[in-house]
Amino acid sequence: MSDPSPSSLPPLEAHLGFWLRRVSNPVSAAFARALQERQTTVAEWVALRYLAAQQESTPGALADALGMTRGATSKVLDRLERKAWATRRPHPEDGRVQLLSLTPEGARVLPELARIANRNDRRFFGNLTTEEQATLRQLLEKVAREHGLTDVPID
């Protein structure tokens, strides 16, 4: 069986993946650039959001939640500690385990970073109605669930 001729192939624009990448790449890149102006990475932002929601965590739980290796998570935590946005301390009952938490400075900077995320969303999705945004979110969540896509995008 021979390959289809180029003239019989559907155009790139016929593929949903094409449109997803066309939108996703600029949205993600713009957000990363905006965070970079604040000397922050997407991975740091996601880690801060996770720590804020969990109150306290372990490096392993954070790595699992973010879909990162333990080594990559450790590097993110090192940066957050240098910025005084997160802290690690030994678990009171098991000194081999570290507990992670957001510092007051981390909690203070989080709303500023959330505003950056909100501005980015408004820039790219503000032309959609609230209902259209909800539908888009639901459809993307459905695709993610169907394929077990659970890793948090950090790059």
MODELLER restraints for C-alpha pairs under 7 A, 6 or more apart:
rsr = mdl.restraints
at = mdl.atoms
rsr.add(forms.Gaussian(group=physical.xy_distance, feature=features.Distance(at['CA:12:A'], at['CA:18:A']), mean=6.44, stdev=0.5))
rsr.add(forms.Gaussian(group=physical.xy_distance, feature=features.Distance(at['CA:13:A'], at['CA:19:A']), mean=6.92, stdev=0.5))
rsr.add(forms.Gaussian(group=physical.xy_distance, feature=features.Distance(at['CA:27:A'], at['CA:124:A']), mean=6.77, stdev=0.5))
rsr.add(forms.Gaussian(group=physical.xy_distance, feature=features.Distance(at['CA:31:A'], at['CA:117:A']), mean=6.69, stdev=0.5))
rsr.add(forms.Gaussian(group=physical.xy_distance, feature=features.Distance(at['CA:31:A'], at['CA:120:A']), mean=6.07, stdev=0.5))
rsr.add(forms.Gaussian(group=physical.xy_distance, feature=features.Distance(at['CA:32:A'], at['CA:41:A']), mean=6.50, stdev=0.5))
rsr.add(forms.Gaussian(group=physical.xy_distance, feature=features.Distance(at['CA:32:A'], at['CA:42:A']), mean=5.97, stdev=0.5))
rsr.add(forms.Gaussian(group=physical.xy_distance, feature=features.Distance(at['CA:34:A'], at['CA:116:A']), mean=6.79, stdev=0.5))
rsr.add(forms.Gaussian(group=physical.xy_distance, feature=features.Distance(at['CA:35:A'], at['CA:41:A']), mean=6.01, stdev=0.5))
rsr.add(forms.Gaussian(group=physical.xy_distance, feature=features.Distance(at['CA:42:A'], at['CA:154:A']), mean=5.34, stdev=0.5))
rsr.add(forms.Gaussian(group=physical.xy_distance, feature=features.Distance(at['CA:42:A'], at['CA:155:A']), mean=6.45, stdev=0.5))
rsr.add(forms.Gaussian(group=physical.xy_distance, feature=features.Distance(at['CA:43:A'], at['CA:76:A']), mean=6.94, stdev=0.5))
rsr.add(forms.Gaussian(group=physical.xy_distance, feature=features.Distance(at['CA:43:A'], at['CA:154:A']), mean=4.82, stdev=0.5))
rsr.add(forms.Gaussian(group=physical.xy_distance, feature=features.Distance(at['CA:44:A'], at['CA:76:A']), mean=6.07, stdev=0.5))
rsr.add(forms.Gaussian(group=physical.xy_distance, feature=features.Distance(at['CA:44:A'], at['CA:80:A']), mean=6.91, stdev=0.5))
rsr.add(forms.Gaussian(group=physical.xy_distance, feature=features.Distance(at['CA:51:A'], at['CA:57:A']), mean=6.85, stdev=0.5))
rsr.add(forms.Gaussian(group=physical.xy_distance, feature=features.Distance(at['CA:51:A'], at['CA:101:A']), mean=5.98, stdev=0.5))
rsr.add(forms.Gaussian(group=physical.xy_distance, feature=features.Distance(at['CA:51:A'], at['CA:102:A']), mean=5.93, stdev=0.5))
rsr.add(forms.Gaussian(group=physical.xy_distance, feature=features.Distance(at['CA:52:A'], at['CA:102:A']), mean=6.26, stdev=0.5))
rsr.add(forms.Gaussian(group=physical.xy_distance, feature=features.Distance(at['CA:55:A'], at['CA:101:A']), mean=6.07, stdev=0.5))
rsr.add(forms.Gaussian(group=physical.xy_distance, feature=features.Distance(at['CA:56:A'], at['CA:99:A']), mean=6.37, stdev=0.5))
rsr.add(forms.Gaussian(group=physical.xy_distance, feature=features.Distance(at['CA:56:A'], at['CA:100:A']), mean=5.45, stdev=0.5))
rsr.add(forms.Gaussian(group=physical.xy_distance, feature=features.Distance(at['CA:56:A'], at['CA:101:A']), mean=4.87, stdev=0.5))
rsr.add(forms.Gaussian(group=physical.xy_distance, feature=features.Distance(at['CA:57:A'], at['CA:99:A']), mean=5.55, stdev=0.5))
rsr.add(forms.Gaussian(group=physical.xy_distance, feature=features.Distance(at['CA:57:A'], at['CA:100:A']), mean=5.03, stdev=0.5))
rsr.add(forms.Gaussian(group=physical.xy_distance, feature=features.Distance(at['CA:57:A'], at['CA:101:A']), mean=6.66, stdev=0.5))
rsr.add(forms.Gaussian(group=physical.xy_distance, feature=features.Distance(at['CA:58:A'], at['CA:98:A']), mean=5.81, stdev=0.5))
rsr.add(forms.Gaussian(group=physical.xy_distance, feature=features.Distance(at['CA:58:A'], at['CA:99:A']), mean=4.93, stdev=0.5))
rsr.add(forms.Gaussian(group=physical.xy_distance, feature=features.Distance(at['CA:58:A'], at['CA:100:A']), mean=5.58, stdev=0.5))
rsr.add(forms.Gaussian(group=physical.xy_distance, feature=features.Distance(at['CA:59:A'], at['CA:73:A']), mean=6.95, stdev=0.5))
rsr.add(forms.Gaussian(group=physical.xy_distance, feature=features.Distance(at['CA:59:A'], at['CA:98:A']), mean=6.99, stdev=0.5))
rsr.add(forms.Gaussian(group=physical.xy_distance, feature=features.Distance(at['CA:59:A'], at['CA:100:A']), mean=6.94, stdev=0.5))
rsr.add(forms.Gaussian(group=physical.xy_distance, feature=features.Distance(at['CA:60:A'], at['CA:70:A']), mean=6.59, stdev=0.5))
rsr.add(forms.Gaussian(group=physical.xy_distance, feature=features.Distance(at['CA:63:A'], at['CA:69:A']), mean=6.05, stdev=0.5))
rsr.add(forms.Gaussian(group=physical.xy_distance, feature=features.Distance(at['CA:63:A'], at['CA:70:A']), mean=5.82, stdev=0.5))
rsr.add(forms.Gaussian(group=physical.xy_distance, feature=features.Distance(at['CA:63:A'], at['CA:73:A']), mean=5.65, stdev=0.5))
rsr.add(forms.Gaussian(group=physical.xy_distance, feature=features.Distance(at['CA:66:A'], at['CA:151:A']), mean=5.90, stdev=0.5))
rsr.add(forms.Gaussian(group=physical.xy_distance, feature=features.Distance(at['CA:66:A'], at['CA:152:A']), mean=5.13, stdev=0.5))
rsr.add(forms.Gaussian(group=physical.xy_distance, feature=features.Distance(at['CA:67:A'], at['CA:151:A']), mean=4.85, stdev=0.5))
rsr.add(forms.Gaussian(group=physical.xy_distance, feature=features.Distance(at['CA:67:A'], at['CA:152:A']), mean=6.39, stdev=0.5))
rsr.add(forms.Gaussian(group=physical.xy_distance, feature=features.Distance(at['CA:80:A'], at['CA:86:A']), mean=5.38, stdev=0.5))
rsr.add(forms.Gaussian(group=physical.xy_distance, feature=features.Distance(at['CA:81:A'], at['CA:87:A']), mean=5.71, stdev=0.5))
rsr.add(forms.Gaussian(group=physical.xy_distance, feature=features.Distance(at['CA:84:A'], at['CA:103:A']), mean=6.74, stdev=0.5))
rsr.add(forms.Gaussian(group=physical.xy_distance, feature=features.Distance(at['CA:84:A'], at['CA:105:A']), mean=6.44, stdev=0.5))
rsr.add(forms.Gaussian(group=physical.xy_distance, feature=features.Distance(at['CA:84:A'], at['CA:106:A']), mean=6.85, stdev=0.5))
rsr.add(forms.Gaussian(group=physical.xy_distance, feature=features.Distance(at['CA:85:A'], at['CA:102:A']), mean=6.02, stdev=0.5))
rsr.add(forms.Gaussian(group=physical.xy_distance, feature=features.Distance(at['CA:85:A'], at['CA:103:A']), mean=5.22, stdev=0.5))
rsr.add(forms.Gaussian(group=physical.xy_distance, feature=features.Distance(at['CA:85:A'], at['CA:105:A']), mean=5.42, stdev=0.5))
rsr.add(forms.Gaussian(group=physical.xy_distance, feature=features.Distance(at['CA:85:A'], at['CA:106:A']), mean=3.70, stdev=0.5))
rsr.add(forms.Gaussian(group=physical.xy_distance, feature=features.Distance(at['CA:86:A'], at['CA:100:A']), mean=6.90, stdev=0.5))
rsr.add(forms.Gaussian(group=physical.xy_distance, feature=features.Distance(at['CA:86:A'], at['CA:101:A']), mean=5.60, stdev=0.5))
rsr.add(forms.Gaussian(group=physical.xy_distance, feature=features.Distance(at['CA:86:A'], at['CA:102:A']), mean=4.41, stdev=0.5))
rsr.add(forms.Gaussian(group=physical.xy_distance, feature=features.Distance(at['CA:86:A'], at['CA:103:A']), mean=5.03, stdev=0.5))
rsr.add(forms.Gaussian(group=physical.xy_distance, feature=features.Distance(at['CA:86:A'], at['CA:106:A']), mean=6.21, stdev=0.5))
rsr.add(forms.Gaussian(group=physical.xy_distance, feature=features.Distance(at['CA:87:A'], at['CA:100:A']), mean=5.65, stdev=0.5))
rsr.add(forms.Gaussian(group=physical.xy_distance, feature=features.Distance(at['CA:87:A'], at['CA:101:A']), mean=5.52, stdev=0.5))
rsr.add(forms.Gaussian(group=physical.xy_distance, feature=features.Distance(at['CA:87:A'], at['CA:102:A']), mean=6.41, stdev=0.5))
rsr.add(forms.Gaussian(group=physical.xy_distance, feature=features.Distance(at['CA:87:A'], at['CA:103:A']), mean=6.42, stdev=0.5))
rsr.add(forms.Gaussian(group=physical.xy_distance, feature=features.Distance(at['CA:88:A'], at['CA:98:A']), mean=5.98, stdev=0.5))
rsr.add(forms.Gaussian(group=physical.xy_distance, feature=features.Distance(at['CA:88:A'], at['CA:99:A']), mean=5.45, stdev=0.5))
rsr.add(forms.Gaussian(group=physical.xy_distance, feature=features.Distance(at['CA:88:A'], at['CA:100:A']), mean=4.66, stdev=0.5))
rsr.add(forms.Gaussian(group=physical.xy_distance, feature=features.Distance(at['CA:88:A'], at['CA:101:A']), mean=6.74, stdev=0.5))
rsr.add(forms.Gaussian(group=physical.xy_distance, feature=features.Distance(at['CA:89:A'], at['CA:98:A']), mean=5.39, stdev=0.5))
rsr.add(forms.Gaussian(group=physical.xy_distance, feature=features.Distance(at['CA:89:A'], at['CA:99:A']), mean=5.29, stdev=0.5))
rsr.add(forms.Gaussian(group=physical.xy_distance, feature=features.Distance(at['CA:89:A'], at['CA:100:A']), mean=6.72, stdev=0.5))
rsr.add(forms.Gaussian(group=physical.xy_distance, feature=features.Distance(at['CA:90:A'], at['CA:96:A']), mean=6.96, stdev=0.5))
rsr.add(forms.Gaussian(group=physical.xy_distance, feature=features.Distance(at['CA:90:A'], at['CA:97:A']), mean=5.93, stdev=0.5))
rsr.add(forms.Gaussian(group=physical.xy_distance, feature=features.Distance(at['CA:90:A'], at['CA:98:A']), mean=4.55, stdev=0.5))
rsr.add(forms.Gaussian(group=physical.xy_distance, feature=features.Distance(at['CA:90:A'], at['CA:99:A']), mean=5.99, stdev=0.5))
rsr.add(forms.Gaussian(group=physical.xy_distance, feature=features.Distance(at['CA:91:A'], at['CA:97:A']), mean=5.42, stdev=0.5))
rsr.add(forms.Gaussian(group=physical.xy_distance, feature=features.Distance(at['CA:91:A'], at['CA:98:A']), mean=5.46, stdev=0.5))
rsr.add(forms.Gaussian(group=physical.xy_distance, feature=features.Distance(at['CA:91:A'], at['CA:99:A']), mean=5.72, stdev=0.5))
